[in-house]
Amino acid sequence: MTPRHIICLVPLLAITLAACQAYVEKYVEPKVDPNLMPTNYQTRLLNQLRDELDDPTGIRDASITEPTLKAVGPDMRYVVCTRFNSRDYNGRYSPHEKVAYFFAGQMTQLVDAPAGFCANVAYKPFPELQKLCRQLNCPA
């Protein structure tokens, strides 16, 4: 092979490598950190509860925890606990304790907290939940 042939092959090799890189970026999923710290978790909880509760208005005694790494099965995951009193479809108040599970910073599940799961956590007031209304943008 002459130097002239080698010079002609260099651009061809560069194009081939670029095509391989594009293939890898398109078809190989990047590694995800399952325990990425959740952001905007309060807004996500509010939106989910607005859709889920029989009556999202007039909520009382609302409190929430900061995202905390807890054992969920064999893995550690960020969780957020919340508790509140809301009205059912008959207008009667009942207490709730919910836990939100997060994976890679995204809320994946909001369910009733298993007994004792949210024990010994530091709750703080959650006034935004007490101001919840039926529509996305509540009147002032």
N, CA, C and O atoms as CSV, one atom per row, in Angstrom:
chain,resi,resn,atom,element,x,y,z
A,1,MET,N,N,0.847,-1.163,0.000
A,1,MET,CA,C,0.000,0.000,0.000
A,1,MET,C,C,0.896,1.231,0.000
A,1,MET,O,O,1.859,1.323,0.762
A,2,THR,N,N,0.565,2.147,-0.849
A,2,THR,CA,C,1.369,3.362,-0.956
A,2,THR,C,C,0.851,4.402,0.022
A,2,THR,O,O,-0.276,4.306,0.507
A,3,PRO,N,N,1.687,5.402,0.309
A,3,PRO,CA,C,1.216,6.478,1.200
A,3,PRO,C,C,-0.038,7.163,0.665
A,3,PRO,O,O,-0.875,7.637,1.434
A,4,ARG,N,N,-0.157,7.209,-0.649
A,4,ARG,CA,C,-1.334,7.842,-1.252
A,4,ARG,C,C,-2.604,7.049,-0.910
A,4,ARG,O,O,-3.646,7.638,-0.624
A,5,HIS,N,N,-2.515,5.732,-0.939
A,5,HIS,CA,C,-3.654,4.885,-0.575
A,5,HIS,C,C,-4.021,5.061,0.901
A,5,HIS,O,O,-5.198,5.110,1.260
A,6,ILE,N,N,-2.997,5.154,1.742
A,6,ILE,CA,C,-3.235,5.332,3.170
A,6,ILE,C,C,-3.953,6.653,3.426
A,6,ILE,O,O,-4.879,6.716,4.234
A,7,ILE,N,N,-3.523,7.704,2.737
A,7,ILE,CA,C,-4.162,9.024,2.902
A,7,ILE,C,C,-5.624,8.962,2.470
A,7,ILE,O,O,-6.475,9.611,3.080
A,8,CYS,N,N,-5.922,8.203,1.441
A,8,CYS,CA,C,-7.314,8.060,0.985
A,8,CYS,C,C,-8.145,7.240,1.973
A,8,CYS,O,O,-9.351,7.457,2.085
A,9,LEU,N,N,-7.524,6.306,2.685
A,9,LEU,CA,C,-8.251,5.463,3.625
A,9,LEU,C,C,-8.565,6.171,4.950
A,9,LEU,O,O,-9.518,5.803,5.638
A,10,VAL,N,N,-7.776,7.172,5.305
A,10,VAL,CA,C,-7.989,7.874,6.570
A,10,VAL,C,C,-9.380,8.507,6.636
A,10,VAL,O,O,-10.069,8.304,7.636
A,11,PRO,N,N,-9.833,9.263,5.630
A,11,PRO,CA,C,-11.198,9.818,5.713
A,11,PRO,C,C,-12.268,8.723,5.753
A,11,PRO,O,O,-13.278,8.864,6.442
A,12,LEU,N,N,-12.046,7.639,5.018
A,12,LEU,CA,C,-13.001,6.535,5.021
A,12,LEU,C,C,-13.092,5.903,6.407
A,12,LEU,O,O,-14.181,5.567,6.873
A,13,LEU,N,N,-11.963,5.746,7.051
A,13,LEU,CA,C,-11.935,5.212,8.411
A,13,LEU,C,C,-12.650,6.157,9.375
A,13,LEU,O,O,-13.384,5.694,10.249
A,14,ALA,N,N,-12.456,7.451,9.240
A,14,ALA,CA,C,-13.111,8.441,10.104
A,14,ALA,C,C,-14.629,8.389,9.940
A,14,ALA,O,O,-15.364,8.461,10.925
A,15,ILE,N,N,-15.095,8.263,8.705
A,15,ILE,CA,C,-16.531,8.185,8.447
A,15,ILE,C,C,-17.106,6.911,9.063
A,15,ILE,O,O,-18.191,6.938,9.644
A,16,THR,N,N,-16.391,5.806,8.942
A,16,THR,CA,C,-16.841,4.536,9.510
A,16,THR,C,C,-16.941,4.626,11.029
A,16,THR,O,O,-17.921,4.166,11.615
A,17,LEU,N,N,-15.939,5.213,11.664
A,17,LEU,CA,C,-15.967,5.363,13.118
A,17,LEU,C,C,-17.112,6.274,13.570
A,17,LEU,O,O,-17.750,6.005,14.588
A,18,ALA,N,N,-17.371,7.331,12.835
A,18,ALA,CA,C,-18.479,8.241,13.169
A,18,ALA,C,C,-19.814,7.513,13.055
A,18,ALA,O,O,-20.699,7.710,13.887
A,19,ALA,N,N,-19.966,6.684,12.045
A,19,ALA,CA,C,-21.205,5.920,11.880
A,19,ALA,C,C,-21.390,4.941,13.038
A,19,ALA,O,O,-22.504,4.757,13.528
A,20,CYS,N,N,-20.304,4.317,13.470
A,20,CYS,CA,C,-20.391,3.399,14.605
A,20,CYS,C,C,-20.807,4.144,15.872
A,20,CYS,O,O,-21.635,3.656,16.641
A,21,GLN,N,N,-20.236,5.314,16.084
A,21,GLN,CA,C,-20.573,6.107,17.262
A,21,GLN,C,C,-22.052,6.490,17.242
A,21,GLN,O,O,-22.728,6.426,18.269
A,22,ALA,N,N,-22.548,6.888,16.071
A,22,ALA,CA,C,-23.958,7.256,15.954
A,22,ALA,C,C,-24.842,6.055,16.258
A,22,ALA,O,O,-25.880,6.206,16.903
A,23,TYR,N,N,-24.457,4.875,15.812
A,23,TYR,CA,C,-25.218,3.661,16.087
A,23,TYR,C,C,-25.243,3.380,17.581
A,23,TYR,O,O,-26.297,3.067,18.136
A,24,VAL,N,N,-24.102,3.488,18.231
A,24,VAL,CA,C,-24.020,3.229,19.670
A,24,VAL,C,C,-24.889,4.211,20.433
A,24,VAL,O,O,-25.621,3.807,21.336
A,25,GLU,N,N,-24.828,5.487,20.093
A,25,GLU,CA,C,-25.630,6.497,20.789
A,25,GLU,C,C,-27.122,6.257,20.586
A,25,GLU,O,O,-27.919,6.513,21.488
A,26,LYS,N,N,-27.506,5.767,19.404
A,26,LYS,CA,C,-28.921,5.589,19.097
A,26,LYS,C,C,-29.499,4.318,19.717
A,26,LYS,O,O,-30.642,4.326,20.174
A,27,TYR,N,N,-28.737,3.232,19.740
A,27,TYR,CA,C,-29.294,1.948,20.127
A,27,TYR,C,C,-28.837,1.409,21.483
A,27,TYR,O,O,-29.415,0.446,21.988
A,28,VAL,N,N,-27.834,2.001,22.063
A,28,VAL,CA,C,-27.375,1.546,23.368
A,28,VAL,C,C,-27.870,2.537,24.408
A,28,VAL,O,O,-27.530,3.719,24.369
A,29,GLU,N,N,-28.680,2.040,25.344
A,29,GLU,CA,C,-29.241,2.924,26.352
A,29,GLU,C,C,-28.164,3.359,27.339
A,29,GLU,O,O,-27.345,2.551,27.777
A,30,PRO,N,N,-28.175,4.643,27.682
A,30,PRO,CA,C,-27.169,5.119,28.638
A,30,PRO,C,C,-27.455,4.569,30.036
A,30,PRO,O,O,-28.598,4.243,30.355
A,31,LYS,N,N,-26.443,4.470,30.845
A,31,LYS,CA,C,-26.611,4.033,32.239
A,31,LYS,C,C,-27.394,5.104,32.986
A,31,LYS,O,O,-27.158,6.301,32.819
A,32,VAL,N,N,-28.321,4.651,33.804
A,32,VAL,CA,C,-29.152,5.558,34.583
A,32,VAL,C,C,-28.841,5.342,36.059
A,32,VAL,O,O,-28.736,4.207,36.525
A,33,ASP,N,N,-28.696,6.441,36.784
A,33,ASP,CA,C,-28.509,6.356,38.233
A,33,ASP,C,C,-29.888,6.165,38.863
A,33,ASP,O,O,-30.684,7.104,38.866
A,34,PRO,N,N,-30.195,4.982,39.398
A,34,PRO,CA,C,-31.532,4.754,39.951
A,34,PRO,C,C,-31.818,5.623,41.165
A,34,PRO,O,O,-32.979,5.858,41.498
A,35,ASN,N,N,-30.773,6.102,41.830
A,35,ASN,CA,C,-30.974,6.899,43.034
A,35,ASN,C,C,-30.622,8.366,42.811
A,35,ASN,O,O,-30.016,9.014,43.665
A,36,LEU,N,N,-31.007,8.866,41.668
A,36,LEU,CA,C,-30.875,10.296,41.397
A,36,LEU,C,C,-31.853,11.033,42.309
A,36,LEU,O,O,-33.019,10.652,42.414
A,37,MET,N,N,-31.379,12.080,42.963
A,37,MET,CA,C,-32.220,12.837,43.908
A,37,MET,C,C,-33.429,13.441,43.179
A,37,MET,O,O,-33.259,14.147,42.185
A,38,PRO,N,N,-34.653,13.167,43.668
A,38,PRO,CA,C,-35.841,13.743,43.019
A,38,PRO,C,C,-35.887,15.254,43.181
A,38,PRO,O,O,-35.584,15.792,44.246
A,39,THR,N,N,-36.267,15.917,42.119
A,39,THR,CA,C,-36.501,17.355,42.167
A,39,THR,C,C,-37.962,17.587,41.808
A,39,THR,O,O,-38.577,16.766,41.127
A,40,ASN,N,N,-38.498,18.668,42.249
A,40,ASN,CA,C,-39.881,19.024,41.936
A,40,ASN,C,C,-40.870,17.951,42.420
A,40,ASN,O,O,-41.950,17.786,41.852
A,41,TYR,N,N,-40.488,17.241,43.459
A,41,TYR,CA,C,-41.316,16.132,43.940
A,41,TYR,C,C,-42.644,16.608,44.526
A,41,TYR,O,O,-43.645,15.899,44.428
A,42,GLN,N,N,-42.672,17.790,45.130
A,42,GLN,CA,C,-43.932,18.270,45.710
A,42,GLN,C,C,-44.973,18.525,44.617
A,42,GLN,O,O,-46.142,18.178,44.780
A,43,THR,N,N,-44.557,19.121,43.521
A,43,THR,CA,C,-45.483,19.388,42.417
A,43,THR,C,C,-46.006,18.087,41.832
A,43,THR,O,O,-47.189,17.979,41.510
A,44,ARG,N,N,-45.133,17.101,41.694
A,44,ARG,CA,C,-45.569,15.797,41.168
A,44,ARG,C,C,-46.592,15.149,42.098
A,44,ARG,O,O,-47.588,14.589,41.640
A,45,LEU,N,N,-46.342,15.228,43.401
A,45,LEU,CA,C,-47.297,14.676,44.371
A,45,LEU,C,C,-48.636,15.406,44.294
A,45,LEU,O,O,-49.692,14.773,44.294
A,46,LEU,N,N,-48.594,16.713,44.231
A,46,LEU,CA,C,-49.831,17.497,44.159
A,46,LEU,C,C,-50.651,17.113,42.926
A,46,LEU,O,O,-51.862,16.915,43.019
A,47,ASN,N,N,-49.998,17.009,41.790
A,47,ASN,CA,C,-50.719,16.651,40.560
A,47,ASN,C,C,-51.326,15.252,40.651
A,47,ASN,O,O,-52.459,15.036,40.222
A,48,GLN,N,N,-50.583,14.318,41.200
A,48,GLN,CA,C,-51.087,12.950,41.330
A,48,GLN,C,C,-52.270,12.893,42.303
A,48,GLN,O,O,-53.277,12.243,42.023
A,49,LEU,N,N,-52.144,13.574,43.441
A,49,LEU,CA,C,-53.225,13.556,44.428
A,49,LEU,C,C,-54.468,14.274,43.913
A,49,LEU,O,O,-55.587,13.861,44.216
A,50,ARG,N,N,-54.288,15.336,43.143
A,50,ARG,CA,C,-55.435,16.036,42.561
A,50,ARG,C,C,-56.256,15.072,41.710
A,50,ARG,O,O,-57.486,15.109,41.734
A,51,ASP,N,N,-55.576,14.214,40.964
A,51,ASP,CA,C,-56.273,13.260,40.099
A,51,ASP,C,C,-56.832,12.070,40.862
A,51,ASP,O,O,-57.830,11.480,40.449
A,52,GLU,N,N,-56.203,11.716,41.960
A,52,GLU,CA,C,-56.500,10.471,42.656
A,52,GLU,C,C,-57.581,10.600,43.737
A,52,GLU,O,O,-58.364,9.671,43.937
A,53,LEU,N,N,-57.632,11.725,44.423
A,53,LEU,CA,C,-58.541,11.875,45.559
A,53,LEU,C,C,-59.974,12.100,45.105
A,53,LEU,O,O,-60.222,12.716,44.069
A,54,ASP,N,N,-60.928,11.584,45.907
A,54,ASP,CA,C,-62.346,11.810,45.615
A,54,ASP,C,C,-62.653,13.303,45.621
A,54,ASP,O,O,-63.333,13.805,44.727
A,55,ASP,N,N,-62.153,14.007,46.625
A,55,ASP,CA,C,-62.358,15.457,46.746
A,55,ASP,C,C,-61.022,16.082,47.140
A,55,ASP,O,O,-60.642,16.025,48.309
A,56,PRO,N,N,-60.301,16.680,46.184
A,56,PRO,CA,C,-58.992,17.244,46.502
A,56,PRO,C,C,-59.049,18.596,47.215
A,56,PRO,O,O,-58.005,19.194,47.478
A,57,THR,N,N,-60.248,19.085,47.530
A,57,THR,CA,C,-60.364,20.384,48.194
A,57,THR,C,C,-60.534,20.189,49.695
A,57,THR,O,O,-60.978,19.130,50.138
A,58,GLY,N,N,-60.190,21.189,50.466
A,58,GLY,CA,C,-60.420,21.166,51.905
A,58,GLY,C,C,-59.559,20.174,52.674
A,58,GLY,O,O,-59.963,19.706,53.738
A,59,ILE,N,N,-58.397,19.850,52.163
A,59,ILE,CA,C,-57.511,18.906,52.851
A,59,ILE,C,C,-57.000,19.540,54.136
A,59,ILE,O,O,-56.703,20.735,54.172
A,60,ARG,N,N,-56.899,18.748,55.178
A,60,ARG,CA,C,-56.452,19.224,56.490
A,60,ARG,C,C,-55.199,18.478,56.940
A,60,ARG,O,O,-54.911,17.372,56.481
A,61,ASP,N,N,-54.456,19.120,57.857
A,61,ASP,CA,C,-53.328,18.490,58.556
A,61,ASP,C,C,-52.320,17.837,57.612
A,61,ASP,O,O,-51.839,16.737,57.881
A,62,ALA,N,N,-52.000,18.507,56.515
A,62,ALA,CA,C,-51.083,17.933,55.527
A,62,ALA,C,C,-49.633,18.124,55.961
A,62,ALA,O,O,-49.230,19.195,56.414
A,63,SER,N,N,-48.864,17.042,55.804
A,63,SER,CA,C,-47.422,17.108,56.080
A,63,SER,C,C,-46.699,16.184,55.116
A,63,SER,O,O,-47.291,15.283,54.521
A,64,ILE,N,N,-45.385,16.437,54.976
A,64,ILE,CA,C,-44.578,15.732,53.987
A,64,ILE,C,C,-43.164,15.577,54.520
A,64,ILE,O,O,-42.743,16.327,55.400
A,65,THR,N,N,-42.430,14.605,53.991
A,65,THR,CA,C,-41.027,14.434,54.350
A,65,THR,C,C,-40.155,14.865,53.178
A,65,THR,O,O,-40.631,14.995,52.051
A,66,GLU,N,N,-38.895,15.081,53.452
A,66,GLU,CA,C,-37.921,15.293,52.394
A,66,GLU,C,C,-37.651,13.935,51.735
A,66,GLU,O,O,-37.877,12.899,52.361
A,67,PRO,N,N,-37.173,13.921,50.487
A,67,PRO,CA,C,-36.785,12.644,49.882
A,67,PRO,C,C,-35.708,11.966,50.729
A,67,PRO,O,O,-34.715,12.589,51.105
A,68,THR,N,N,-35.921,10.681,51.022
A,68,THR,CA,C,-35.023,9.918,51.881
A,68,THR,C,C,-34.732,8.577,51.232
A,68,THR,O,O,-35.636,7.922,50.714
A,69,LEU,N,N,-33.460,8.165,51.260
A,69,LEU,CA,C,-33.113,6.832,50.772
A,69,LEU,C,C,-33.546,5.795,51.798
A,69,LEU,O,O,-33.127,5.841,52.955
A,70,LYS,N,N,-34.397,4.851,51.363
A,70,LYS,CA,C,-34.871,3.773,52.241
A,70,LYS,C,C,-34.797,2.461,51.478
A,70,LYS,O,O,-34.820,2.430,50.247
A,71,ALA,N,N,-34.707,1.383,52.238
A,71,ALA,CA,C,-34.702,0.055,51.628
A,71,ALA,C,C,-36.093,-0.241,51.066
A,71,ALA,O,O,-37.096,-0.170,51.776
A,72,VAL,N,N,-36.126,-0.570,49.789
A,72,VAL,CA,C,-37.349,-0.978,49.112
A,72,VAL,C,C,-37.022,-2.322,48.482
A,72,VAL,O,O,-36.391,-2.393,47.427
A,73,GLY,N,N,-37.457,-3.375,49.136
A,73,GLY,CA,C,-37.030,-4.707,48.709
A,73,GLY,C,C,-35.525,-4.809,48.900
A,73,GLY,O,O,-35.003,-4.400,49.937
A,74,PRO,N,N,-34.825,-5.347,47.916
A,74,PRO,CA,C,-33.371,-5.489,48.052
A,74,PRO,C,C,-32.605,-4.210,47.694
A,74,PRO,O,O,-31.387,-4.152,47.864
A,75,ASP,N,N,-33.309,-3.188,47.203
A,75,ASP,CA,C,-32.654,-1.973,46.719
A,75,ASP,C,C,-32.910,-0.786,47.640
A,75,ASP,O,O,-33.840,-0.791,48.447
A,76,MET,N,N,-32.070,0.223,47.503
A,76,MET,CA,C,-32.290,1.510,48.161
A,76,MET,C,C,-32.912,2.439,47.132
A,76,MET,O,O,-32.441,2.521,45.997
A,77,ARG,N,N,-33.970,3.137,47.525
A,77,ARG,CA,C,-34.641,4.078,46.631
A,77,ARG,C,C,-35.040,5.314,47.421
A,77,ARG,O,O,-35.246,5.253,48.633
A,78,TYR,N,N,-35.147,6.440,46.716
A,78,TYR,CA,C,-35.686,7.636,47.340
A,78,TYR,C,C,-37.182,7.464,47.508
A,78,TYR,O,O,-37.874,7.002,46.601
A,79,VAL,N,N,-37.676,7.842,48.685
A,79,VAL,CA,C,-39.102,7.823,48.969
A,79,VAL,C,C,-39.481,9.140,49.637
A,79,VAL,O,O,-38.653,9.800,50.264
A,80,VAL,N,N,-40.740,9.501,49.491
A,80,VAL,CA,C,-41.304,10.677,50.160
A,80,VAL,C,C,-42.615,10.225,50.789
A,80,VAL,O,O,-43.475,9.662,50.114
A,81,CYS,N,N,-42.760,10.475,52.081
A,81,CYS,CA,C,-44.000,10.141,52.782
A,81,CYS,C,C,-44.828,11.408,52.946
A,81,CYS,O,O,-44.291,12.501,53.124
A,82,THR,N,N,-46.134,11.244,52.883
A,82,THR,CA,C,-47.039,12.359,53.131
A,82,THR,C,C,-48.251,11.823,53.887
A,82,THR,O,O,-48.677,10.685,53.689
A,83,ARG,N,N,-48.793,12.670,54.756
A,83,ARG,CA,C,-50.016,12.293,55.469
A,83,ARG,C,C,-50.933,13.510,55.521
A,83,ARG,O,O,-50.488,14.658,55.546
A,84,PHE,N,N,-52.224,13.214,55.535
A,84,PHE,CA,C,-53.226,14.276,55.463
A,84,PHE,C,C,-54.598,13.685,55.739
A,84,PHE,O,O,-54.768,12.466,55.776
A,85,ASN,N,N,-55.562,14.554,55.929
A,85,ASN,CA,C,-56.973,14.178,56.056
A,85,ASN,C,C,-57.708,14.785,54.873
A,85,ASN,O,O,-57.626,15.988,54.629
A,86,SER,N,N,-58.422,13.947,54.144
A,86,SER,CA,C,-59.196,14.450,53.005
A,86,SER,C,C,-60.614,13.880,53.070
A,86,SER,O,O,-60.888,12.903,53.767
A,87,ARG,N,N,-61.497,14.526,52.320
A,87,ARG,CA,C,-62.894,14.093,52.291
A,87,ARG,C,C,-63.083,12.992,51.255
A,87,ARG,O,O,-62.467,13.007,50.189
A,88,ASP,N,N,-63.949,12.037,51.590
A,88,ASP,CA,C,-64.296,11.009,50.619
A,88,ASP,C,C,-65.471,11.513,49.777
A,88,ASP,O,O,-65.869,12.672,49.898
A,89,TYR,N,N,-66.020,10.653,48.933
A,89,TYR,CA,C,-67.118,11.081,48.052
A,89,TYR,C,C,-68.394,11.428,48.820
A,89,TYR,O,O,-69.294,12.054,48.260
A,90,ASN,N,N,-68.488,11.026,50.112
A,90,ASN,CA,C,-69.634,11.386,50.955
A,90,ASN,C,C,-69.371,12.646,51.770
A,90,ASN,O,O,-70.246,13.094,52.511
A,91,GLY,N,N,-68.188,13.218,51.645
A,91,GLY,CA,C,-67.851,14.431,52.380
A,91,GLY,C,C,-67.270,14.194,53.759
A,91,GLY,O,O,-67.024,15.151,54.493
A,92,ARG,N,N,-67.043,12.932,54.132
A,92,ARG,CA,C,-66.468,12.615,55.449
A,92,ARG,C,C,-64.947,12.619,55.358
A,92,ARG,O,O,-64.367,12.153,54.377
A,93,TYR,N,N,-64.315,13.153,56.395
A,93,TYR,CA,C,-62.849,13.191,56.433
A,93,TYR,C,C,-62.294,11.848,56.881
A,93,TYR,O,O,-62.850,11.184,57.755
A,94,SER,N,N,-61.184,11.464,56.260
A,94,SER,CA,C,-60.476,10.253,56.675
A,94,SER,C,C,-58.973,10.487,56.525
A,94,SER,O,O,-58.536,11.200,55.622
A,95,PRO,N,N,-58.184,9.878,57.422
A,95,PRO,CA,C,-56.728,10.082,57.369
A,95,PRO,C,C,-56.086,9.207,56.281
A,95,PRO,O,O,-56.555,8.110,55.978
A,96,HIS,N,N,-55.014,9.728,55.716
A,96,HIS,CA,C,-54.243,9.006,54.702
A,96,HIS,C,C,-52.761,9.137,55.019
A,96,HIS,O,O,-52.307,10.173,55.505
A,97,GLU,N,N,-52.021,8.087,54.742
A,97,GLU,CA,C,-50.563,8.145,54.768
A,97,GLU,C,C,-50.109,7.472,53.479
A,97,GLU,O,O,-50.360,6.287,53.260
A,98,LYS,N,N,-49.446,8.236,52.639
A,98,LYS,CA,C,-49.026,7.754,51.325
A,98,LYS,C,C,-47.503,7.791,51.244
A,98,LYS,O,O,-46.840,8.558,51.942
A,99,VAL,N,N,-46.972,6.940,50.371
A,99,VAL,CA,C,-45.542,6.956,50.097
A,99,VAL,C,C,-45.356,7.023,48.586
A,99,VAL,O,O,-45.999,6.293,47.831
A,100,ALA,N,N,-44.466,7.912,48.164
A,100,ALA,CA,C,-44.102,8.036,46.747
A,100,ALA,C,C,-42.730,7.402,46.568
A,100,ALA,O,O,-41.795,7.695,47.313
A,101,TYR,N,N,-42.622,6.532,45.572
A,101,TYR,CA,C,-41.352,5.876,45.248
A,101,TYR,C,C,-40.758,6.544,44.014
A,101,TYR,O,O,-41.472,6.903,43.078
A,102,PHE,N,N,-39.448,6.703,44.031
A,102,PHE,CA,C,-38.756,7.369,42.928
A,102,PHE,C,C,-37.683,6.472,42.338
A,102,PHE,O,O,-37.008,5.738,43.059
A,103,PHE,N,N,-37.532,6.537,41.029
A,103,PHE,CA,C,-36.458,5.845,40.313
A,103,PHE,C,C,-35.864,6.843,39.335
A,103,PHE,O,O,-36.580,7.435,38.527
A,104,ALA,N,N,-34.563,7.026,39.410
A,104,ALA,CA,C,-33.845,7.963,38.532
A,104,ALA,C,C,-34.440,9.366,38.615
A,104,ALA,O,O,-34.509,10.075,37.611
A,105,GLY,N,N,-34.869,9.765,39.810
A,105,GLY,CA,C,-35.401,11.105,40.025
A,105,GLY,C,C,-36.855,11.286,39.654
A,105,GLY,O,O,-37.409,12.364,39.873
A,106,GLN,N,N,-37.493,10.270,39.101
A,106,GLN,CA,C,-38.887,10.362,38.663
A,106,GLN,C,C,-39.792,9.556,39.592
A,106,GLN,O,O,-39.446,8.448,40.003
A,107,MET,N,N,-40.947,10.120,39.916
A,107,MET,CA,C,-41.904,9.396,40.743
A,107,MET,C,C,-42.496,8.259,39.912
A,107,MET,O,O,-43.034,8.487,38.829
A,108,THR,N,N,-42.393,7.044,40.424
A,108,THR,CA,C,-42.901,5.883,39.699
A,108,THR,C,C,-44.181,5.343,40.308
A,108,THR,O,O,-44.941,4.641,39.640
A,109,GLN,N,N,-44.425,5.663,41.572
A,109,GLN,CA,C,-45.586,5.086,42.241
A,109,GLN,C,C,-45.960,5.948,43.441
A,109,GLN,O,O,-45.086,6.460,44.140
A,110,LEU,N,N,-47.254,6.105,43.675
A,110,LEU,CA,C,-47.778,6.759,44.875
A,110,LEU,C,C,-48.860,5.839,45.416
A,110,LEU,O,O,-49.902,5.658,44.786
A,111,VAL,N,N,-48.610,5.257,46.587
A,111,VAL,CA,C,-49.517,4.249,47.153
A,111,VAL,C,C,-49.695,4.500,48.647
A,111,VAL,O,O,-48.962,5.276,49.260
A,112,ASP,N,N,-50.694,3.817,49.216
A,112,ASP,CA,C,-50.847,3.843,50.667
A,112,ASP,C,C,-49.575,3.278,51.284
A,112,ASP,O,O,-49.057,2.255,50.834
A,113,ALA,N,N,-49.077,3.946,52.313
A,113,ALA,CA,C,-47.836,3.513,52.958
A,113,ALA,C,C,-48.066,2.209,53.707
A,113,ALA,O,O,-49.049,2.078,54.437
A,114,PRO,N,N,-47.165,1.241,53.533
A,114,PRO,CA,C,-47.266,0.022,54.345
A,114,PRO,C,C,-47.143,0.378,55.826
A,114,PRO,O,O,-46.475,1.349,56.180
A,115,ALA,N,N,-47.777,-0.396,56.674
A,115,ALA,CA,C,-47.746,-0.133,58.120
A,115,ALA,C,C,-46.313,0.000,58.611
A,115,ALA,O,O,-45.486,-0.885,58.391
A,116,GLY,N,N,-46.027,1.107,59.276
A,116,GLY,CA,C,-44.714,1.345,59.859
A,116,GLY,C,C,-43.653,1.851,58.899
A,116,GLY,O,O,-42.567,2.227,59.338
A,117,PHE,N,N,-43.934,1.871,57.596
A,117,PHE,CA,C,-42.918,2.286,56.625
A,117,PHE,C,C,-42.489,3.736,56.825
A,117,PHE,O,O,-41.313,4.066,56.671
A,118,CYS,N,N,-43.433,4.593,57.164
A,118,CYS,CA,C,-43.131,6.015,57.338
A,118,CYS,C,C,-42.958,6.396,58.807
A,118,CYS,O,O,-42.996,7.576,59.154
A,119,ALA,N,N,-42.770,5.402,59.661
A,119,ALA,CA,C,-42.525,5.683,61.078
A,119,ALA,C,C,-41.114,6.249,61.227
A,119,ALA,O,O,-40.219,5.934,60.442
A,120,ASN,N,N,-40.934,7.068,62.219
A,120,ASN,CA,C,-39.622,7.646,62.552
A,120,ASN,C,C,-39.027,8.491,61.427
A,120,ASN,O,O,-37.810,8.520,61.244
A,121,VAL,N,N,-39.884,9.176,60.677
A,121,VAL,CA,C,-39.404,10.118,59.670
A,121,VAL,C,C,-39.817,11.523,60.099
A,121,VAL,O,O,-40.784,11.696,60.840
A,122,ALA,N,N,-39.089,12.502,59.635
A,122,ALA,CA,C,-39.355,13.891,60.029
A,122,ALA,C,C,-40.339,14.528,59.050
A,122,ALA,O,O,-39.988,14.848,57.914
A,123,TYR,N,N,-41.559,14.704,59.506
A,123,TYR,CA,C,-42.567,15.379,58.700
A,123,TYR,C,C,-42.456,16.883,58.884
A,123,TYR,O,O,-42.063,17.363,59.947
A,124,LYS,N,N,-42.803,17.615,57.847
A,124,LYS,CA,C,-42.893,19.079,57.928
A,124,LYS,C,C,-44.227,19.484,57.319
A,124,LYS,O,O,-44.798,18.712,56.549
A,125,PRO,N,N,-44.741,20.662,57.634
A,125,PRO,CA,C,-46.031,21.085,57.083
A,125,PRO,C,C,-46.003,21.105,55.552
A,125,PRO,O,O,-44.972,21.387,54.940
A,126,PHE,N,N,-47.129,20.807,54.962
A,126,PHE,CA,C,-47.285,20.778,53.506
A,126,PHE,C,C,-48.507,21.622,53.133
A,126,PHE,O,O,-49.523,21.089,52.688
A,127,PRO,N,N,-48.398,22.958,53.321
A,127,PRO,CA,C,-49.561,23.826,53.093
A,127,PRO,C,C,-50.045,23.823,51.645
A,127,PRO,O,O,-51.219,24.094,51.390
A,128,GLU,N,N,-49.162,23.523,50.697
A,128,GLU,CA,C,-49.570,23.485,49.288
A,128,GLU,C,C,-50.647,22.424,49.054
A,128,GLU,O,O,-51.527,22.605,48.212
A,129,LEU,N,N,-50.579,21.329,49.792
A,129,LEU,CA,C,-51.597,20.279,49.656
A,129,LEU,C,C,-52.934,20.749,50.227
A,129,LEU,O,O,-53.991,20.391,49.707
A,130,GLN,N,N,-52.893,21.538,51.279
A,130,GLN,CA,C,-54.124,22.051,51.889
A,130,GLN,C,C,-54.804,23.083,50.995
A,130,GLN,O,O,-55.991,23.358,51.167
A,131,LYS,N,N,-54.068,23.657,50.045
A,131,LYS,CA,C,-54.628,24.653,49.129
A,131,LYS,C,C,-55.033,24.042,47.792
A,131,LYS,O,O,-55.411,24.762,46.868
A,132,LEU,N,N,-54.955,22.727,47.687
A,132,LEU,CA,C,-55.240,22.037,46.426
A,132,LEU,C,C,-56.668,22.306,45.972
A,132,LEU,O,O,-57.583,22.422,46.787
A,133,CYS,N,N,-56.841,22.400,44.669
A,133,CYS,CA,C,-58.175,22.570,44.090
A,133,CYS,C,C,-58.331,21.565,42.950
A,133,CYS,O,O,-57.409,20.806,42.652
A,134,ARG,N,N,-59.486,21.567,42.326
A,134,ARG,CA,C,-59.770,20.560,41.297
A,134,ARG,C,C,-59.030,20.827,39.986
A,134,ARG,O,O,-58.698,19.877,39.277
A,135,GLN,N,N,-58.769,22.061,39.649
A,135,GLN,CA,C,-58.086,22.376,38.398
A,135,GLN,C,C,-56.582,22.571,38.629
A,135,GLN,O,O,-56.138,22.709,39.768
A,136,LEU,N,N,-55.810,22.581,37.549
A,136,LEU,CA,C,-54.356,22.709,37.669
A,136,LEU,C,C,-53.929,24.042,38.256
A,136,LEU,O,O,-53.024,24.083,39.089
A,137,ASN,N,N,-54.557,25.128,37.842
A,137,ASN,CA,C,-54.219,26.447,38.359
A,137,ASN,C,C,-55.332,26.909,39.283
A,137,ASN,O,O,-56.425,27.258,38.839
A,138,CYS,N,N,-55.035,26.906,40.575
A,138,CYS,CA,C,-56.042,27.275,41.572
A,138,CYS,C,C,-56.210,28.791,41.597
A,138,CYS,O,O,-55.233,29.528,41.459
A,139,PRO,N,N,-57.444,29.257,41.772
A,139,PRO,CA,C,-57.647,30.702,41.909
A,139,PRO,C,C,-57.025,31.195,43.204
A,139,PRO,O,O,-56.990,30.478,44.204
A,140,ALA,N,N,-56.544,32.404,43.174
A,140,ALA,CA,C,-55.854,32.965,44.357
A,140,ALA,C,C,-56.820,33.278,45.479
A,140,ALA,O,O,-56.405,33.752,46.537
